[in-house]
Amino acid sequence: MPMAADDIQALIVAGIPDARVEITDLAGDGDHYSARVVSKSFSGLSRVKQHQAVYAALGGRMGGVLHALQLTTAAE
């Protein structure tokens, strides 16, 4: 069963409390999403480290219940 966009956003905010998160359902199927995550905590981190922080917040759901996520991150 695919994850709902609201669930993805809630997990990211739970793991990165100051994050501003925008989720877009790319295919309209509830299975392929784009996420833009902006956080002050990303300041000074490489893009790879920023993405790792988001994946950590998702708690291992990538590749499982969360099939595809196009991720864009930025420091605030």
SULJOLIN-V560563 format. One record per residue. PHI is phi in whole degrees, -180 to 180 (NA if undefined). Layout:
phi: [PHI PHI]
This chain:
phi: [NA -66 -88 -80 -57 -63 -68 -61 -61 -62 -65 -64 -67 -64 -86 -133 -56 -92 -70 -101 -124 -120 -113 -126 -84 -68 -111 73 -110 69 -132 -129 -121 -119 -131 -113 -124 -120 -151 -63 -67 -82 -57 83 -94 -67 -59 -62 -65 -62 -65 -61 -65 -67 -61 -63 -64 -78 62 79 -81 -62 83 -112 -69 -105 -72 -143 -139 -85 -112 -125 -126 -157 -85 -88]
